[in-house]
Amino acid sequence: MNSIVKKLSEIENAAVAIVEHAEAEKITLEKEIADRRKEFDDSLETETVAKLNEIRSKLVTKMEQELKKQNAASEETIRSYTQEYEERHEEYARLILAHITEVS
């Protein structure tokens, strides 16, 4: 009977040791998973910031190109109107005068 009790006690001690070891491994694994998750999150954040900066840079470049196009178009329009005025301002003045003086 003593040998059975002794054997049961040994089994219980072994079971307790296994549970304690499993708990220790669980804590180690949880820490490892938390470290990996933090590393992944940090990496993802760095990558996201880099991509956002790249997109922002491309948008700024595109916006500057569009502004240059619009400025060039505006300057061309002003040049065209100025040239037309220089060429036809006397004609316009006569038309305006004729319109003002015409009897309705």
C-alpha distances in whole Angstrom, upper triangle without the diagonal:
4,5,5,6,8,10,11,12,14,15,16,18,20,21,22,24,25,27,28,30,31,33,34,36,37,39,40,41,43,45,46,47,49,51,52,53,55,56,57,59,61,62,63,65,67,68,69,71,72,73,75,77,78,79,81,83,84,85,87,88,89,91,93,94,95,97,99,100,101,103,104,105,106,109,110,111,113,114,116,117,118,120,121,123,125,126,127,127,131,130,128,130,133,131,129,133,134,132,132,136,136,138,135
4,5,5,6,8,10,10,12,14,15,16,18,20,21,22,24,25,27,28,30,31,33,34,36,37,39,40,41,43,44,46,47,49,50,52,53,55,56,57,59,61,62,63,65,66,67,69,71,72,73,75,77,78,79,81,82,84,85,87,88,89,92,93,94,95,98,99,100,101,103,104,105,107,109,110,111,113,115,116,117,119,120,122,123,125,126,126,130,129,127,129,132,130,129,132,134,131,132,135,135,137,135
4,5,5,6,8,10,10,12,14,15,16,18,20,21,22,24,25,26,28,30,31,32,34,36,37,38,40,42,43,44,46,47,48,50,52,53,54,56,58,59,60,62,63,64,66,68,69,70,72,74,75,76,78,79,81,82,84,85,86,88,90,91,92,94,96,97,98,100,102,102,104,106,107,108,110,112,113,114,116,117,119,120,122,123,124,124,128,128,125,128,131,128,127,131,132,130,130,134,134,136,134
4,5,5,6,8,10,10,12,14,15,16,18,20,21,22,24,25,26,28,30,31,32,34,36,37,38,40,41,42,44,46,47,48,50,52,52,54,56,57,58,60,62,63,64,66,68,68,70,72,73,74,76,78,79,80,82,84,84,86,88,89,90,92,94,95,96,98,100,100,102,104,105,106,108,110,111,112,114,115,117,118,120,121,122,122,126,126,123,125,128,126,125,129,130,127,128,132,132,133,131
4,5,5,6,9,10,10,12,14,15,16,18,20,21,22,24,25,27,28,30,31,33,34,35,37,39,40,41,43,45,46,47,49,50,51,53,55,56,57,59,61,62,63,65,67,67,69,71,72,73,75,77,78,79,81,83,83,85,87,88,89,91,93,94,95,97,99,99,101,103,104,105,107,109,110,111,113,114,115,117,119,120,121,121,125,125,122,124,127,125,124,127,129,126,127,130,130,132,130
4,5,5,6,9,10,10,12,14,15,16,18,20,21,22,24,26,27,28,30,31,33,34,36,37,39,40,42,43,44,46,48,49,50,52,54,55,56,58,59,61,62,64,65,66,68,70,71,72,74,76,77,78,80,81,82,84,86,87,88,90,92,93,94,96,98,99,100,102,103,104,106,108,109,110,112,114,115,116,118,119,120,120,124,124,121,124,127,125,123,127,128,126,126,130,130,132,130
4,5,5,6,9,10,10,12,14,15,16,18,20,21,22,24,25,27,28,30,31,32,34,36,37,38,40,42,43,44,46,47,48,50,52,53,54,56,58,59,60,62,63,64,66,68,69,70,72,74,75,76,78,79,80,82,84,85,86,88,90,91,92,94,96,97,98,100,101,102,104,106,107,108,110,112,113,114,116,117,118,119,122,122,119,122,125,123,121,125,126,124,125,128,128,130,128
4,5,5,6,8,10,10,12,14,15,16,18,20,21,22,24,25,26,28,30,31,32,34,36,36,38,40,41,42,44,46,47,48,50,51,52,54,56,57,58,60,62,63,64,66,67,68,70,72,73,74,76,78,79,80,82,84,84,86,88,89,90,92,94,95,96,98,100,100,102,104,105,106,108,110,111,112,114,116,116,117,120,120,117,120,122,120,119,123,124,121,122,126,126,127,125
4,5,5,6,8,10,10,12,14,15,16,18,20,21,22,24,25,27,28,30,31,33,34,35,37,39,40,41,43,45,46,47,49,50,51,53,55,56,57,59,61,62,63,65,67,68,69,71,72,73,75,77,78,79,81,83,84,85,87,88,89,91,93,94,95,97,99,100,101,103,104,105,107,109,110,111,113,115,116,116,120,119,117,119,122,120,119,122,123,121,122,125,125,127,125
4,5,5,6,8,10,10,12,14,15,16,18,20,21,22,24,26,27,28,30,31,32,34,36,37,38,40,42,43,44,46,48,49,50,52,53,54,56,58,59,60,62,64,65,66,68,69,71,72,74,75,76,78,80,81,82,84,86,87,88,90,92,93,94,96,97,98,100,102,103,104,106,108,109,110,112,113,114,115,118,118,116,118,121,119,118,121,123,120,121,125,125,126,124
4,5,5,6,9,10,10,12,14,15,16,18,20,21,22,24,25,26,28,30,31,32,34,36,37,38,40,41,42,44,46,47,48,50,52,53,54,56,57,58,60,62,63,64,66,68,69,70,72,73,74,76,78,79,80,82,84,85,86,88,90,90,92,94,95,96,98,100,101,102,104,105,107,108,110,111,112,112,116,116,113,116,119,116,115,119,120,118,118,122,122,124,122
4,5,5,6,9,10,10,12,14,15,16,18,20,21,22,24,25,27,29,30,31,33,34,36,37,39,40,41,43,45,46,47,49,50,51,53,55,56,57,58,61,62,63,64,66,68,69,71,72,73,74,77,78,79,80,83,84,85,86,88,89,90,92,94,95,96,98,100,101,102,104,105,106,108,110,111,111,115,114,112,114,117,115,114,117,119,116,117,120,121,122,120
4,5,5,6,9,10,10,12,14,15,16,18,20,21,22,24,25,27,28,30,31,33,34,36,37,39,40,42,43,45,46,47,49,50,52,53,55,56,58,59,61,62,63,65,67,68,70,71,72,74,76,77,78,80,82,83,84,86,87,88,90,92,93,94,96,98,99,100,102,103,105,106,108,109,110,110,114,114,111,113,117,115,113,117,118,116,116,120,120,122,120
4,5,5,6,9,10,10,12,14,15,16,18,20,21,22,24,26,26,28,30,31,32,34,36,37,38,40,42,43,44,46,47,48,50,52,53,54,56,58,59,60,62,63,65,66,68,69,70,72,74,75,76,78,80,81,82,84,86,87,88,90,91,92,94,96,97,98,100,102,103,104,106,107,108,109,112,112,110,112,115,113,112,115,117,114,115,119,119,121,119
4,5,5,6,9,10,10,12,14,15,16,18,20,21,22,24,25,26,28,30,31,32,34,36,36,38,40,41,42,44,46,47,48,50,52,52,54,56,57,58,60,62,63,64,66,68,69,70,72,73,74,76,78,79,80,82,84,85,86,88,89,90,92,94,95,96,98,100,101,102,104,105,106,106,110,110,107,110,113,111,109,113,114,112,112,116,116,118,116
4,5,5,6,9,10,10,12,14,15,17,18,20,21,23,24,25,27,29,30,31,33,34,36,37,39,40,41,43,45,46,47,49,51,52,53,55,56,57,59,61,62,63,65,67,68,69,71,73,73,75,77,78,79,81,83,84,85,87,89,89,91,93,94,95,97,99,100,101,103,105,105,105,109,109,106,109,112,110,108,112,113,111,111,115,115,117,115
4,5,5,6,8,10,10,12,14,15,16,18,20,21,22,24,26,27,28,30,31,33,34,36,37,39,40,42,43,44,46,48,49,50,52,54,55,56,58,59,61,62,64,65,67,68,70,71,72,74,76,77,78,80,82,83,84,86,87,88,90,92,93,94,96,98,99,100,102,104,104,105,108,108,106,108,111,109,108,111,113,110,111,115,115,117,115
4,5,5,6,9,10,10,12,14,15,16,18,20,21,22,24,25,26,28,30,31,32,34,36,37,38,40,41,42,44,46,47,48,50,52,53,54,56,57,59,60,62,63,64,66,68,69,70,72,74,75,76,78,79,80,82,84,85,86,88,90,91,92,94,95,97,98,100,101,102,103,106,106,104,106,109,107,106,109,111,108,109,113,113,115,113
4,5,5,6,9,10,10,12,14,15,16,18,20,20,22,24,25,26,28,30,31,32,34,35,36,38,40,41,42,44,46,47,48,50,51,52,54,56,57,58,60,62,63,64,66,68,68,70,72,73,74,76,78,79,80,82,84,84,86,88,89,90,92,94,95,96,98,100,100,101,104,104,102,104,107,105,104,107,108,106,107,110,111,112,110
4,5,5,6,9,10,11,12,14,15,17,18,20,21,23,24,25,27,29,30,31,33,34,36,37,39,40,41,43,45,46,47,49,51,52,53,55,57,58,59,61,62,63,65,67,68,69,71,73,74,75,77,78,79,81,83,84,85,87,89,90,91,93,94,96,97,99,100,100,104,104,101,103,106,104,103,107,108,106,106,110,110,112,110
4,5,5,6,8,10,11,12,14,15,16,18,20,21,22,24,26,27,28,30,31,33,34,36,37,38,40,42,43,44,46,48,49,50,52,53,55,56,58,59,61,62,64,65,66,68,70,71,72,74,76,77,78,80,82,83,84,86,87,88,90,92,93,94,96,98,99,99,103,103,100,102,105,103,102,106,107,105,106,109,110,111,110
4,5,5,6,9,10,10,12,14,15,16,18,20,20,22,24,25,26,28,30,31,32,34,36,36,38,40,41,42,44,46,47,48,50,51,53,54,56,57,58,60,62,63,64,66,68,69,70,72,74,75,76,78,79,80,82,84,85,86,88,89,91,92,94,95,96,97,100,100,98,100,103,101,100,103,105,102,103,107,107,109,107
4,5,5,6,9,10,10,12,14,15,16,18,20,21,22,24,25,27,28,30,31,32,34,36,37,38,40,41,43,45,46,47,48,50,52,53,55,56,57,59,61,62,63,65,67,68,69,70,72,73,75,77,78,79,81,82,84,85,86,88,90,91,93,94,95,95,99,99,96,98,101,99,98,102,103,101,101,105,105,107,105
4,5,5,6,9,10,11,12,14,15,17,18,20,21,23,24,26,27,29,30,31,33,34,36,37,39,40,42,43,45,46,48,49,51,52,54,55,57,58,60,61,62,64,66,67,68,70,72,73,74,76,77,78,80,82,83,84,86,88,89,90,92,93,94,95,98,98,96,98,101,99,98,101,103,101,101,105,105,107,105
4,5,5,6,8,10,10,12,14,15,16,18,20,21,22,24,25,26,28,30,31,32,34,36,37,38,40,42,43,44,46,47,49,50,52,53,54,56,58,59,60,62,64,65,66,68,70,71,72,74,75,76,78,80,81,82,84,86,87,88,90,92,93,93,97,96,94,96,99,97,96,100,101,99,100,103,104,106,104
4,5,5,6,9,10,10,12,14,15,16,18,20,21,22,24,25,26,28,30,31,32,34,36,37,38,40,41,42,44,46,47,48,50,52,53,54,56,58,58,60,62,63,64,66,68,69,70,72,74,75,76,78,79,80,82,84,85,86,88,90,91,91,95,94,92,94,97,95,94,97,99,96,97,101,101,103,101
4,5,5,6,9,10,10,12,14,15,16,18,20,21,22,24,25,27,28,30,31,33,34,36,37,39,40,41,43,45,46,47,49,51,52,53,55,57,57,59,61,62,63,65,67,68,69,71,73,74,75,77,78,79,81,83,84,85,87,89,90,90,93,93,91,93,96,94,93,96,98,95,96,100,100,102,100
4,5,5,6,9,10,11,12,14,15,16,18,20,21,22,24,26,27,28,30,31,33,34,36,37,39,40,42,43,45,46,48,49,51,52,54,55,56,58,60,61,62,64,66,67,68,70,71,73,74,76,77,78,80,82,83,84,86,88,89,89,93,93,90,92,95,94,92,96,98,95,96,100,100,102,100
4,5,5,6,8,10,10,12,14,15,16,18,20,21,22,24,25,26,28,30,31,32,34,36,37,38,40,41,43,44,46,47,49,50,52,53,54,56,58,59,60,62,64,65,66,68,69,71,72,74,75,76,78,80,81,82,84,86,87,87,91,91,88,90,93,92,90,94,95,93,94,98,98,100,98
4,5,5,6,9,10,10,12,14,15,16,18,20,21,22,24,25,26,28,30,31,32,34,36,37,38,40,41,42,44,46,47,48,50,52,53,54,56,58,58,60,62,63,64,66,68,69,70,72,73,75,76,78,79,80,82,84,85,85,89,89,86,88,91,89,88,92,93,91,92,95,96,97,96
4,5,5,6,9,10,10,12,14,15,16,18,20,21,22,24,25,27,28,30,31,33,34,36,37,39,40,41,43,45,46,47,49,51,52,53,55,57,58,59,61,62,63,65,67,68,69,71,72,74,75,77,78,79,81,83,84,84,88,88,85,87,90,89,88,91,93,90,91,95,95,97,95
4,5,5,6,9,10,10,12,14,15,16,18,20,21,22,24,26,27,28,30,31,33,34,36,37,39,40,42,43,45,46,48,49,50,52,54,55,56,58,60,61,62,64,65,67,68,70,71,73,74,76,77,78,80,82,83,83,87,87,84,87,90,88,87,90,92,90,90,94,95,97,95
4,5,5,6,9,10,10,12,14,15,16,18,20,21,22,24,25,26,28,30,31,32,34,36,37,38,40,42,43,44,46,47,48,50,52,53,54,56,58,59,60,62,64,65,66,68,69,70,72,74,75,76,78,80,81,81,85,85,82,84,87,86,84,88,89,87,88,92,92,94,92
4,5,5,6,9,10,10,12,14,15,16,18,20,21,22,24,25,26,28,30,31,32,34,36,37,38,40,41,42,44,46,47,48,50,52,53,54,56,57,58,60,62,63,64,66,68,69,70,72,74,75,76,78,79,79,83,83,80,83,86,84,83,86,88,85,86,90,90,92,90
4,5,5,6,9,10,10,12,14,15,16,18,20,21,22,24,25,27,28,30,31,33,34,36,37,39,40,42,43,45,46,47,49,51,52,53,55,57,58,59,61,62,64,65,67,68,69,71,73,74,75,77,78,78,82,82,80,82,85,84,82,86,88,85,86,90,90,92,91
4,5,5,6,8,10,10,12,14,15,16,18,20,21,22,24,26,27,28,30,31,33,34,36,37,38,40,42,43,44,46,48,49,50,52,54,55,56,58,59,61,62,64,65,67,68,70,71,72,74,76,77,77,81,81,78,81,84,82,81,84,86,84,85,88,89,91,89
4,5,5,6,8,10,10,12,14,15,16,18,20,21,22,24,25,26,28,30,31,32,34,36,37,38,40,42,43,44,46,47,48,50,52,53,54,56,58,59,60,62,63,65,66,68,69,70,72,74,75,75,79,79,76,78,81,80,79,82,84,81,82,86,86,88,86
4,5,5,6,8,10,10,12,14,15,16,18,20,21,22,24,25,26,28,30,31,32,34,36,37,38,40,41,43,45,46,47,49,51,52,53,55,56,57,59,60,62,63,65,66,68,69,71,72,73,74,77,77,75,77,80,79,77,81,82,80,81,85,85,87,86
4,5,5,6,8,10,11,12,14,15,16,18,20,21,22,24,25,27,29,30,31,33,34,36,37,39,40,42,43,45,46,48,49,51,52,54,55,57,58,59,61,62,64,65,67,68,70,71,73,73,77,77,74,77,80,78,77,80,82,80,81,85,85,87,86
4,5,5,6,8,10,10,12,14,15,16,18,20,21,22,24,25,27,28,30,31,32,34,36,37,38,40,42,43,44,46,48,49,50,52,53,55,56,58,59,61,62,64,65,66,68,70,71,71,75,75,72,75,78,76,75,79,80,78,79,83,83,85,84
4,5,5,6,9,10,10,12,14,15,16,18,20,21,22,24,25,26,28,30,31,32,34,36,37,38,40,42,42,44,46,47,48,50,52,53,54,56,57,59,60,62,63,64,66,68,69,69,73,73,70,73,76,74,73,76,78,76,76,80,81,83,81
4,5,5,6,9,10,11,12,14,15,16,18,20,21,22,24,26,27,28,30,31,33,35,36,37,39,41,42,43,45,46,47,49,51,52,53,55,56,58,59,61,62,63,65,67,68,68,72,72,70,72,75,73,72,76,77,75,76,80,80,82,81
4,5,5,6,9,10,11,12,14,15,17,18,20,21,23,24,26,27,29,30,32,33,34,36,38,39,40,42,43,45,46,48,49,51,52,54,55,57,58,60,61,62,64,66,67,67,71,71,69,71,74,73,72,75,77,75,76,79,80,82,81
4,5,5,6,9,10,10,12,14,15,16,18,20,21,22,24,26,27,28,30,31,32,34,36,37,38,40,42,43,44,46,48,49,50,52,53,55,56,58,59,60,62,64,65,65,69,69,67,69,72,70,69,73,74,72,73,77,77,79,78
4,5,5,6,9,10,10,12,14,15,16,18,20,21,22,24,25,26,28,30,31,32,34,36,37,38,40,41,42,44,46,47,48,50,52,53,54,56,58,59,60,62,63,63,67,67,65,67,70,68,67,71,72,70,71,75,75,77,76
4,5,5,6,9,10,11,12,14,15,16,18,20,21,23,24,25,27,29,30,31,33,35,36,37,39,40,42,43,45,46,47,49,51,52,53,55,57,58,59,61,62,62,66,66,64,66,69,68,67,70,72,70,71,75,75,78,76
4,6,5,6,9,10,11,12,14,15,17,18,20,21,22,24,26,27,28,30,32,33,34,36,37,39,40,42,43,45,46,48,49,51,52,54,55,56,58,60,61,61,65,65,63,65,68,67,66,69,71,69,70,74,74,76,75
4,5,5,6,8,10,10,12,14,15,16,18,20,21,22,24,26,27,28,30,31,32,34,36,37,38,40,42,43,44,46,47,49,50,52,53,55,56,58,59,59,63,63,61,63,66,64,63,67,68,66,67,71,71,74,72
4,5,5,6,9,10,10,12,14,15,16,18,20,21,22,24,25,26,28,30,31,32,34,36,37,38,40,41,43,44,46,47,48,50,52,53,54,56,57,58,61,62,59,61,64,63,62,65,67,65,66,69,70,72,71
4,5,5,6,9,10,10,12,14,15,16,18,20,21,23,24,26,27,29,30,31,33,35,36,37,39,40,42,43,45,46,47,49,51,52,53,55,56,57,61,61,59,61,64,63,62,65,67,65,66,69,70,73,71
4,5,5,6,8,10,11,12,14,15,16,18,20,21,22,24,26,27,28,30,31,33,34,36,37,39,40,42,43,45,46,48,49,50,52,54,55,55,59,59,57,59,62,61,60,63,65,63,64,68,68,70,69
4,5,5,6,8,10,10,12,14,15,16,18,20,21,22,24,25,26,28,30,31,32,34,36,37,38,40,41,43,44,46,47,49,50,52,53,53,57,57,55,57,60,58,57,61,63,61,61,65,66,68,67
4,5,5,6,9,10,10,12,14,15,16,18,20,21,22,24,25,27,28,30,31,32,34,36,37,38,40,42,43,44,46,47,49,50,52,52,56,56,54,56,59,58,57,60,62,60,61,64,65,68,67
4,5,5,6,9,10,11,12,14,15,17,18,20,21,23,24,26,27,29,30,31,33,35,36,37,39,40,42,43,45,46,48,49,51,51,55,55,53,55,58,57,56,60,61,59,61,64,65,67,66
4,5,5,6,9,10,10,12,14,15,16,18,20,21,22,24,26,27,28,30,31,33,34,36,37,39,40,42,43,44,46,48,49,49,53,53,51,53,56,54,54,57,59,57,58,62,62,64,63
4,5,5,6,9,10,10,12,14,15,16,18,20,21,22,24,25,26,28,30,31,32,34,36,37,38,40,42,43,44,46,47,47,51,51,49,51,54,53,52,55,57,55,56,60,60,63,62
4,5,5,6,9,10,11,12,14,15,17,18,20,21,23,24,25,27,29,30,31,33,34,36,37,39,40,42,43,45,46,46,50,50,48,51,54,52,52,55,57,55,56,60,60,63,62
4,5,5,6,8,10,11,12,14,15,17,18,20,21,22,24,26,27,28,30,31,33,34,36,37,39,40,42,43,45,45,49,49,47,49,52,51,50,54,55,54,55,58,59,61,60
4,5,5,6,8,10,10,12,14,15,16,18,20,21,22,24,25,27,28,30,31,32,34,36,37,38,40,42,43,43,47,47,45,47,50,48,48,51,53,51,52,56,56,59,58
4,5,5,6,9,10,10,12,14,15,16,18,20,21,22,24,25,27,28,30,31,32,34,36,37,38,40,41,42,45,46,43,46,49,47,47,50,52,50,51,55,55,58,57
4,5,5,6,9,10,11,12,14,15,17,18,20,21,23,24,26,27,28,30,31,33,34,36,37,39,40,41,44,45,43,45,48,47,46,50,51,50,51,55,55,58,57
4,5,5,6,9,10,11,12,14,15,16,18,20,21,22,24,25,27,29,30,31,33,34,36,37,39,39,43,43,41,43,46,45,44,48,49,48,49,53,53,56,55
4,5,5,6,9,10,10,12,14,15,16,18,20,21,22,24,25,27,28,30,31,32,34,36,37,37,41,41,39,41,44,43,42,45,47,45,47,50,51,53,52
4,5,5,6,9,10,10,12,14,15,16,18,20,21,22,24,25,26,28,30,31,32,34,36,36,40,40,38,40,43,42,42,45,47,45,46,50,51,53,53
4,5,5,6,9,10,11,12,14,15,16,18,20,21,22,24,25,27,28,30,31,33,34,35,39,39,37,39,42,41,41,44,46,44,46,49,50,53,52
4,5,5,6,9,10,10,12,14,15,16,18,20,21,22,24,25,27,28,30,31,32,33,37,37,35,37,40,39,38,42,43,42,43,46,47,50,49
4,5,5,6,8,10,10,12,14,15,16,18,20,21,22,24,25,26,28,30,31,31,35,35,33,35,38,37,37,40,42,40,41,45,45,48,48
4,5,5,6,8,10,10,12,14,15,16,18,20,21,22,24,25,26,28,30,30,34,34,33,35,38,37,37,40,42,40,42,45,46,49,48
4,5,5,6,9,10,10,12,14,15,16,18,20,21,22,24,25,27,28,29,33,33,31,33,36,35,35,38,40,39,40,43,44,47,46
4,5,5,6,8,10,10,12,14,15,16,18,20,21,22,24,25,26,27,31,31,29,31,34,33,32,36,37,36,37,41,41,44,43
4,5,5,6,8,10,10,12,14,15,16,18,20,21,22,24,25,26,29,30,28,30,33,32,32,35,37,36,37,40,41,44,44
4,5,5,6,9,10,10,12,14,15,16,18,20,21,22,24,25,28,29,27,29,32,32,31,35,36,35,37,40,41,44,44
4,5,5,6,9,10,10,12,14,15,16,18,20,21,22,23,27,27,25,28,30,29,29,32,34,33,34,38,38,41,41
4,5,5,6,8,10,11,12,14,15,16,18,20,21,21,25,25,23,25,28,27,27,30,32,31,32,35,36,39,39
4,5,5,6,8,10,10,12,14,15,16,18,20,20,24,24,23,25,28,27,27,30,32,31,32,35,37,40,40
4,5,5,6,9,10,10,12,14,15,16,18,19,23,23,21,24,27,26,26,29,31,30,32,35,36,39,39
4,5,5,6,8,10,10,12,14,15,16,17,21,20,19,21,24,23,23,26,28,27,29,32,32,35,35
4,5,5,6,8,10,10,12,14,15,15,19,19,18,20,23,22,22,25,27,26,27,30,31,35,35
4,6,5,6,9,10,10,12,14,15,18,19,18,20,23,23,23,26,27,27,29,31,32,36,36
4,5,5,6,9,10,11,12,13,17,17,16,19,21,20,21,24,25,25,27,30,30,34,34
4,5,5,6,9,10,10,11,14,15,13,15,18,18,18,21,22,22,23,26,27,31,31
4,5,5,6,9,10,10,13,14,13,15,18,18,18,21,23,23,24,27,28,32,32
4,5,5,6,9,10,13,14,13,16,18,18,19,22,23,24,25,27,29,32,33
4,5,5,6,8,11,11,10,13,15,15,16,19,20,20,22,24,25,29,30
4,5,5,5,9,9,8,10,13,14,14,16,18,19,20,22,23,27,28
4,6,6,9,10,11,12,14,15,16,18,20,21,22,24,25,29,31
4,6,8,9,10,12,13,14,16,18,19,20,22,24,25,28,30
4,6,5,6,9,10,11,12,14,15,17,18,20,21,25,26
4,5,5,6,9,10,10,12,14,15,16,18,20,23,25
4,5,5,6,9,10,10,12,14,15,16,18,22,24
4,5,5,6,9,10,10,12,14,15,16,20,22
4,5,5,6,9,10,10,12,14,15,19,20
4,5,5,6,9,10,11,12,14,18,19
4,5,5,6,8,10,10,12,16,18
4,5,5,6,9,10,10,14,15
4,5,5,6,9,10,13,15
4,5,5,6,8,12,14
4,5,5,6,10,12
4,6,5,9,10
4,6,8,10
4,6,9
4,6
4
